[in-house]
Every structure is written in structure tokens, then in C-alpha cells.
Amino acid sequence: MNQIKTTGSSGSTRWWQLFFGVVAMMAISSPQYVWALFTSELTKGLGATLPQVQVTFAILIVAQTFLSPFQGYLIDKFGPRMLLSCGAILTALSWILASGVTGIWGLYLTYGLLGGVGTGIIYVGVIGLMVQWFPDRRGFAVGMVAAGYGFGAIMTTFAISMSIKSSGVASTLVMFGVIIGVVGLAAAQGMRRPRADEVAEHIKKVKLENTTRESSYSYKPTEMLKKPVFWLLFVMMTMMSTSGLMVISQMGAFAKDFGVADAMVFGMAALPLALTIDRICNGLTRPFFGWVSDRIGRENTMLIAFGLEGVAMTLWLMTTDNPVLFVILSGVVFFGWGEIFSLFPSILTDTFGTKHATTNYGFLYMAQGVGSVLGGPLAALMHDATGSWTPVFATVICMDFATALLAYFVLKPMRKTFLAKSEALTVSGGLAPAFK
């Protein structure tokens, strides 16, 4: 199959790339966001316990995050069209093959491992392309495709739920697996890496506006991993991932303990209403704060957004018995959290250059996997050991405020010094220019 060619200026071409990226992300969002619709029927059909079935979801997330550096390397080496096509096919196969499994290990290998590998390739690949195509609007572009991943499942949730009731899990997995594969494969054919001349004018614009500092040199992953600024970003993303993933994984449990899960708010039960609002806020925040960061700088935006989540989490803990505030503040929490998926890949590429952006982000994205462990099982263990959610909330609130302060008072001056040194070495010939 020949790669789709876009015509016109680099400006119009990159907006088509953004469109294809959003479509690809929407196509592969369902394995993560509609998983809860399958658990009950899979538990019955496989004769397994719920904890055994839930291991599948953990495998999906771990495979998606911890394999991302290798996946990013393959995309950088062989190009996005081939690898994103493979990602779409693997994601489709994960559902199609899962429809015929007869044991729990079959589910782990298909929906879990195969699905994690397939969705991970597309997620990391699309993010890596957007940071290259949009150096002047990097936060907004990454936020848009990240929002596509968050919003995509909204289009399939009710359809999949009705299909399970009418046709069963097996038929639903096959039908929607095919749909996911076809849409993802079609989007992949329109995507390519930008040429140096297609982004040069936009990089010049970034330097003239001076809102975000762009590296004059593209660091290889082996070079990046030796830099303290990368590890500061890794720690910061780990802390923020822990905070948000604690809420995602534990929200049903602490809503029940707070006594608000079944309370009626605006004519709906508080918990499902909060979850619906959270999904919307979690999607909207990504392009919004990405857009803000393109104008006032990444670190300044981090201070505002991460601080917002810390304040919302504090108020949430102080008003646990109020169902209305539980719903409202849950949305504010996610509005202050979801932007990590636009801010961190953007600032990473600002700092270490565009040429190896996909592989480099693969290493940073591993922080999401670490956060899933800290915010999931370890947070649950802390609750069980103390018998209260207060220590859990206090810990993640401290992480929110610490990350906000680190962004402004430590990361900002550190990056300024780092980029100045890179610029000086590039001018003197000690480093080769970026994107060559």
C-alpha cells in the first residue's frame, strides 16, 4: 500500500498530520477505557475471579508504557507508517483473538500483552510525530492527540455496552476489533515524519517569540539519559502520574467509604456522574493547557495546573461528605491532571530536540507505568495499613504541590542553563545542529 501524500505547504500538511493523529488515537483508546464493560462477563465466561481478570488490565498498561522506548526506537528507525500500521493490526488482533480464549492466560496474552504492545506503538508514535511537526504549537498539538485518546472511547462506550447485551462478549470483541483495526490502519497511511525544511521555519518562529526554549541540538537517548534535567522530568512525571492514577484506580472505593457513591446529584448517582465529568475534563485540559504553555511557557503552566490539582485535592479531602462538591471537585482534579500528557512530551522535546523525539519520549513515558504501581496497589496497601484514605490523599497532595514548585523554581532555571550550554556548543561546533 502506498503512503498517502499530502499536497500544499508544510503548514497545511502538518494539520492533516494532526487530523490523522487524532483519528489514530481515538481508534486505539477503547482497550483501556471500555475495559470495565467486559470484566463481569469475562469473569463468568472464563470461570475466573475478578482479581484474576483485572490482571489483564495491568498487563495492558505495563506493556503499553514499559515497552515504549523500544517501540519509539523502531518508529524512529523504520518510519511511522509501517510501525503505526503494525500497531493498529496488533490492537485489532488483541480483541479478535481474545474473543476465542478459553482460559485466563489466553486473555493475558491477547487483550493484555498484544493489546498493550499495539496501543503503545500508536500512542508513542503519534505523540512523537506531533512534537516534531509543531515546534511552535507543540503543547496544543500534543494536547489534541492526547485528548483524542481520552475522548475516543466516548464514541464506542454505549455501542459496545449494547452489543455485549445483545450479542455477547465474543461477537463484540470481533466486530469492534475489526473496526479499531480498519480505522487505525487507514489513519496510519496518511502519517509521515516531517523533513527538516518543513519544520525549519516554525523552529525559527519559536526562537523569535521566545515563549518556549527550543534545543539547538537533538540529543540521542543515550545522551539524554545522562542529563540530570531528564531525571528531574522523570521524577516529576512519576509524581503527577501517581496522583492522577490513584484517583482513577481508587475512586470507586473511596467514594463508597466517603458515603457519596450512591448519593443523588442533579438527578444522577454521584459516582457515575463524577466519572462522566472526569472523562470530559481529562480530555479538555490536554489541548487547553498545551495551548496555554505555548504562550506563557511550559514551567509557568505546570505551576498553575499542578497547583490547581493540589488545591482541588485538598478541598476534596476537606469536604468528603458533600456529594455535590465531590462531583464538582473531581472534575477540577482531572482538569489539573490530564494536561501532563501534553506538557511533559512537549517540554522534553523542547529540551532534547526533535530528531529522536519518539524514542526519547518512550523513556519518559515509563514514568506513567511507575505511577500506575504507586497510585494503584501501593496506595491501596497504604489505605489498608492505616484504615483511612487521609494518608493517601495527603501523600498525593504533597506530590502535586512539590511538582508545581519544582517546575518553577528548579526545572525552569535548570533548563535555561542547559539550553544555553547546548546553544553555545552548537555555535562553536561542539554539537551538530538539531534535526539533521
C-alpha positions in Angstrom: 0.0 0.0 0.0 1.4 3.4 -1.0 1.7 6.2 1.6 -0.9 8.9 1.2 0.7 12.1 0.0 -0.5 15.5 1.2 0.0 18.5 -1.0 0.4 22.1 -0.4 2.5 24.0 2.1 4.1 22.5 5.1 1.5 24.4 7.1 -1.4 22.6 5.6 0.4 19.3 5.6 1.0 19.3 9.3 -2.6 20.0 10.1 -3.5 16.9 8.1 -0.9 15.0 10.2 -2.7 16.3 13.3 -6.0 15.1 12.0 -4.7 11.6 11.2 -3.0 11.5 14.6 -6.3 12.3 16.4 -8.1 9.6 14.5 -5.5 7.0 15.2 -5.5 7.8 18.9 -9.3 7.7 19.0 -9.2 4.3 17.4 -7.0 2.7 20.0 -8.5 4.3 23.1 -11.2 1.6 23.7 -9.0 -1.2 25.0 -8.2 0.9 28.1 -11.3 3.0 28.6 -14.1 0.4 28.0 -12.3 -2.5 29.7 -14.7 -2.3 32.7 -17.6 -3.2 30.4 -16.0 -6.7 29.7 -14.9 -7.7 33.2 -18.2 -9.1 34.5 -18.9 -11.3 31.5 -15.2 -12.4 31.2 -15.2 -13.4 34.9 -18.3 -15.7 34.3 -17.2 -17.0 30.9 -13.7 -17.9 31.9 -14.6 -19.2 35.4 -12.1 -16.8 36.9 -12.1 -14.4 39.8 -12.4 -10.7 39.3 -8.8 -10.1 40.6 -7.5 -12.6 38.1 -9.3 -10.9 35.3 -8.1 -7.5 36.4 -4.5 -8.6 35.9 -5.2 -8.3 32.2 -5.7 -4.6 32.5 -2.4 -4.3 34.5 -0.6 -6.2 31.7 -2.1 -3.8 29.1 -0.8 -0.7 30.9 2.6 -2.2 31.7 3.2 -3.4 28.1 2.0 0.0 26.8 4.4 2.0 29.0 7.5 -0.1 29.7 8.0 -1.2 26.1 7.6 2.4 24.8 11.4 3.2 24.5 11.9 0.1 22.2 8.7 1.0 20.3 9.9 4.6 19.9 13.2 3.4 18.6 11.6 1.2 16.0 9.4 4.1 14.8 12.4 6.4 14.6 14.3 3.7 12.6 11.7 2.3 10.2 9.3 5.3 10.0 5.8 5.9 11.4 3.6 4.5 8.6 4.9 0.9 8.9 5.0 0.8 12.7 1.7 2.6 13.2 0.1 0.2 10.8 1.5 -2.7 12.8 0.2 -1.1 16.0 -3.3 -0.9 14.5 -3.2 -4.6 13.3 -1.9 -5.8 16.7 -4.6 -3.9 18.6 -7.3 -5.4 16.4 -5.8 -8.9 16.7 -5.7 -8.5 20.5 -9.6 -8.2 20.6 -10.2 -10.7 17.8 -8.0 -13.4 19.4 -9.3 -12.6 22.9 -12.8 -13.5 21.7 -11.8 -17.1 21.4 -9.8 -17.7 24.5 -10.9 -20.4 26.9 -8.6 -19.6 29.9 -7.2 -16.7 31.8 -3.7 -16.9 30.4 -5.1 -16.6 26.9 -6.7 -13.4 27.9 -3.5 -12.1 29.4 -1.6 -12.8 26.2 -4.2 -11.4 23.8 -6.1 -8.5 25.3 -3.3 -7.7 27.8 0.1 -8.2 26.2 -0.8 -8.0 22.5 -3.1 -5.0 23.1 -0.6 -3.2 25.2 2.1 -3.6 22.6 -0.3 -2.4 19.8 -1.7 0.6 21.6 1.7 1.6 22.9 3.2 1.7 19.4 0.5 4.1 18.2 0.4 6.2 21.4 4.1 6.8 21.5 4.4 7.1 17.7 1.7 9.7 17.3 3.0 11.8 20.2 6.5 11.6 18.7 5.3 12.9 15.4 3.3 15.8 16.8 6.2 17.2 18.8 8.2 17.2 15.5 5.6 18.7 13.2 4.5 21.5 15.6 7.6 23.1 17.3 5.7 26.4 17.5 2.4 24.9 18.7 3.8 21.8 20.4 1.7 21.9 23.5 -1.5 22.4 21.7 -0.8 19.7 19.0 0.2 17.1 21.6 -2.8 18.0 23.7 -5.1 17.5 20.8 -4.0 13.9 20.0 -3.8 13.1 23.7 -7.4 14.3 24.0 -8.3 12.1 21.1 -7.1 9.1 23.2 -9.2 10.3 26.1 -12.3 11.1 24.1 -12.2 8.3 21.6 -13.9 5.8 23.9 -16.9 8.1 24.3 -17.9 7.2 20.8 -17.8 3.4 21.4 -18.8 3.0 25.1 -22.6 2.9 24.6 -22.3 0.9 21.3 -20.1 -1.7 23.0 -22.3 -1.9 26.0 -25.4 -2.6 23.9 -23.5 -5.0 21.7 -22.4 -7.1 24.8 -26.0 -7.3 26.0 -27.4 -8.2 22.6 -24.6 -10.3 21.0 -22.3 -11.3 23.8 -18.6 -10.5 24.6 -17.1 -12.7 21.9 -19.0 -11.2 19.0 -18.5 -7.7 20.3 -14.7 -8.2 20.6 -14.5 -9.5 17.0 -16.8 -6.7 15.5 -15.1 -3.8 17.3 -11.7 -5.3 16.9 -12.1 -5.1 13.2 -13.4 -1.6 13.4 -10.5 -0.5 15.5 -8.0 -2.1 13.1 -9.5 -0.6 10.0 -9.8 2.9 11.3 -6.3 2.8 12.9 -4.7 1.3 9.7 -6.4 3.9 7.5 -5.1 6.8 9.7 -1.6 5.4 9.7 -1.3 5.5 5.9 -1.5 9.3 6.0 1.3 9.8 8.5 4.9 10.5 7.9 7.9 12.2 9.5 8.5 15.9 8.6 11.5 16.9 6.6 14.0 19.3 8.0 12.9 22.1 5.7 9.2 21.6 6.7 9.8 22.5 10.3 12.8 24.9 10.0 10.5 28.0 9.6 8.4 27.0 12.6 11.5 26.5 14.8 12.7 29.9 13.8 9.3 31.3 14.8 9.7 29.7 18.3 13.1 31.3 18.8 11.8 34.7 17.7 8.8 34.6 20.0 10.9 33.1 22.9 7.9 31.7 24.7 9.4 28.2 24.8 13.1 27.5 24.5 13.9 25.1 21.7 17.1 23.0 21.8 19.6 23.7 19.1 20.8 20.0 19.2 18.9 16.7 19.0 20.2 14.5 21.8 20.3 10.8 21.3 18.5 8.7 24.0 21.9 7.6 25.4 23.0 11.2 25.7 19.6 12.3 27.2 19.7 9.6 29.9 23.0 11.1 31.2 21.4 14.5 31.8 20.1 15.5 35.3 17.3 17.5 33.7 15.8 14.4 32.2 15.7 12.6 35.5 14.1 15.6 37.1 11.4 15.4 34.4 11.0 11.7 35.1 10.6 12.2 38.8 8.1 15.0 38.2 6.0 13.0 35.7 6.1 10.0 38.1 4.7 12.1 40.9 1.9 13.6 38.8 1.1 10.2 37.3 0.8 8.7 40.8 -1.6 11.4 41.9 -4.0 11.0 39.0 -3.8 7.3 38.7 -4.6 6.9 42.4 -7.8 8.7 41.8 -8.6 6.7 38.6 -7.9 3.3 40.3 -9.3 4.0 43.8 -12.2 6.4 43.1 -14.9 3.8 43.4 -13.5 2.6 46.7 -13.1 6.0 48.4 -16.4 7.3 47.1 -18.0 4.3 48.8 -16.1 4.9 52.0 -17.0 8.6 52.0 -20.6 7.6 51.7 -21.3 9.6 48.5 -21.1 6.9 45.8 -24.9 6.4 45.6 -26.0 9.9 46.6 -28.1 11.7 44.0 -26.6 14.8 42.4 -28.5 16.7 39.7 -30.8 13.6 39.3 -27.9 11.2 38.9 -25.9 8.9 41.2 -22.8 10.9 42.3 -20.1 8.3 41.3 -21.1 7.7 37.6 -21.8 11.4 37.2 -18.4 12.3 38.6 -16.8 9.7 36.3 -18.5 11.2 33.3 -17.4 14.7 34.2 -13.9 13.5 34.9 -13.6 12.0 31.4 -14.7 15.3 29.8 -12.3 17.4 31.9 -9.5 14.9 31.4 -9.8 15.4 27.7 -10.4 19.2 27.6 -7.4 20.0 29.8 -4.9 18.5 27.4 -5.2 20.9 24.4 -6.2 23.8 26.7 -3.1 23.8 28.9 -1.0 22.7 26.0 -2.2 25.9 24.2 -1.5 27.9 27.3 2.0 26.5 27.6 2.8 27.6 24.0 2.1 31.2 25.1 3.4 31.5 28.7 6.0 28.7 28.8 5.8 25.1 30.0 7.1 25.6 33.5 4.8 28.5 34.2 1.9 26.4 33.0 3.0 23.5 35.2 3.0 25.7 38.3 -0.6 26.7 37.6 -2.0 23.3 36.5 -0.3 21.2 39.1 -1.1 23.7 41.8 -4.7 23.7 40.7 -4.9 19.9 41.2 -3.2 20.2 44.6 -5.8 22.8 45.8 -8.7 20.7 44.4 -7.4 17.6 46.1 -7.1 19.4 49.4 -10.6 20.8 49.2 -11.9 17.3 48.1 -10.4 15.8 51.3 -11.9 18.5 53.4 -15.5 18.1 52.0 -15.7 14.3 51.7 -19.3 14.2 53.0 -20.7 16.6 50.4 -21.9 14.8 47.2 -22.2 17.9 45.1 -18.7 19.1 45.9 -17.4 15.5 45.4 -18.7 15.6 41.8 -17.5 19.2 41.1 -14.1 18.9 42.6 -13.4 15.6 40.9 -13.7 17.4 37.6 -11.4 20.1 38.8 -8.9 17.4 39.9 -8.8 15.9 36.5 -8.7 19.3 34.8 -5.5 19.9 36.8 -4.1 16.4 36.0 -4.7 15.3 32.4 -2.5 18.0 30.9 0.6 16.1 31.9 0.1 14.2 28.6 0.6 17.4 26.7 3.1 19.3 28.9 5.7 16.6 29.5 6.2 15.4 25.9 6.4 19.0 24.8 8.9 20.1 27.3 11.0 17.0 26.8 11.3 17.8 23.0 11.9 21.5 23.7 14.8 20.4 25.8 16.4 17.5 23.9 15.4 18.2 20.3 13.2 16.7 17.6 15.3 14.1 15.7 15.0 11.4 18.4 11.8 12.7 20.0 9.8 9.5 19.7 12.4 7.3 21.4 13.2 9.9 24.0 9.6 10.3 25.0 9.3 6.5 25.2 11.8 6.6 28.1 9.9 9.4 29.9 6.5 7.7 29.3 7.8 4.8 31.5 7.1 7.2 34.4 3.4 6.6 33.7 4.0 2.9 34.4 5.8 3.6 37.7 2.9 5.9 38.7 0.4 3.2 38.0 2.1 0.9 40.5 2.5 3.7 43.1 -1.1 5.0 42.6 -2.7 1.6 42.3 -1.6 -1.3 44.5 0.7 0.7 46.8 -1.9 3.3 47.5 -4.4 0.6 48.3 -1.8 -1.0 50.7 -1.3 2.3 52.4 -5.1 2.6 52.9 -5.3 -1.0 54.2 -2.4 -0.4 56.6 -3.8 2.9 58.0 -7.5 2.2 57.7 -8.0 5.7 56.2 -7.8 7.5 52.9 -6.4 10.6 54.6 -2.7 9.5 54.4 -3.2 8.5 50.8 -4.7 11.9 49.9 -2.1 13.7 51.9 0.7 12.0 50.1 -0.6 12.8 46.6 -1.4 16.3 47.6 2.2 16.8 48.7 3.3 15.3 45.3 1.1 17.8 43.4 2.4 20.9 45.2 6.0 19.6 45.2 5.9 19.1 41.4 4.4 22.5 40.8 7.2 24.1 42.9 9.9 22.0 41.2 8.7 23.1 37.8 9.0 26.8 38.5 11.9 27.0 41.0 14.1 24.1 39.9 13.3 22.9 36.4 12.9 26.4 34.8 16.4 27.7 35.8 17.9 24.2 35.1 16.5 24.1 31.6 17.6 27.7 30.9 21.2 26.9 31.8 21.1 23.6 29.9 19.7 25.1 26.7 22.2 27.9 26.9 25.1 25.4 27.1 23.7 23.4 24.2 23.4 26.6 22.1 26.9 27.6 22.8 28.3 24.2 21.9 26.3 24.2 18.7 27.6 27.6 17.7 31.2 26.6 18.5 30.8 23.3 16.5 30.9 21.1 19.6 27.4 19.8 18.8 25.7 19.2 15.5 22.6 21.3 14.8 19.2 19.8 15.5 17.1 17.8 13.0 19.9 17.0 10.6 
